[in-house]
Amino acid sequence: MTKRIGILIVSIAITGSLALYFYPHYQNFISPKATSSMKWIPGGEFTMGTNDPLSMLNERPAHQVKIDGFWMDEHLVTNADFQKFVNATGYITTAEKKPDWEQLKAQLPPHTPKPDDSKLVPGSLVFTPPAHPVPLNNLTLWWRWTAGANWRHPEGPKSEIKGRENHPVVHVSWEDANAYAKWIGKKLPTEAQWEFAARGGLKDKRFPWGDEFRPHGKFMANTFQGQFPHHGVAEDGYIGTSPVKAFAPNGYGLYDMVGNVWEWTNDWYRADTHANENPICHNPTGPSNSFDPLDIYTIKRVIKGGSFLCHVDYCESYRPCARRGETPDTGTSHIGFRLVRNAQD
Ligand SMILES: [Ca+2]
């Protein structure tokens, strides 16, 4: 098991070390600005985070935050959107490149042994449900490093995105998301922008649509039903990702702010971000560095919104205040992104 965990740790960090070499070549491909398919999010003051004793510690404490108005994509960046970017630029994503061990090992605990060269191949992490119930404290039992998995092949080399053009693009690293953003002339949201937008104008509600998970019995987001992780059922219509407008939008007209796939934000991840912020923040951009006490060797960016894999028995991350850190060079089968544009841009 130790070996498996080691491989997973390596795998989680493995996916994109060459991105930094390639990224500068794409900075000149700037497309015309576009605000179609974006919604105006009016500014205001809101309660960020929560004091709910049932929440994760990294969501506390609640504090007041003021946000200026901004534009936000009404839906996640889709496979079709990303295809246009790749067609225009020839961009190669993190998951499509051979990992560089010298860069990789800098993010791992000292003396981590080099994986066999057969493991250092392009690939990504794919959710692979076990055949039977498993302990929920060992994610290596349902995440599998899959050679050849990338945005074109979400479940591995034999899978494809044909028929899923309007699903969110996945297996995109934070670097990939920024390359796309640079090309289209937008940017990743701050965590505060994202959380403000996800609340849809409602005050202190548990979900983007209110406090009840299924109002009138209706599913409002693509999450996990059944027994996690071995037995998923599609009560909400989808086992995996869903088309980007399959569920009702929130009060700002934004689709999938929770569920479907996690979304990259621009902020560094610290577990104690909220505890360190001032009583009233104005347009906070997050901490100046990253620190996860549960994973001290790895720098991370904040992801928000949960995914089709979130289940109340495991992680109820389909709440606006839920947050997690992820390494910027990691893409998985349940992380995507959407972008924003500030009013002055
Ligand atoms: Ca589902």
Residues whose N, C-alpha, C, O or C-beta is under 5 A from the ligand:
A	BS01	CA	N222 T223 F224 D236 Y238 I239 G240 F308
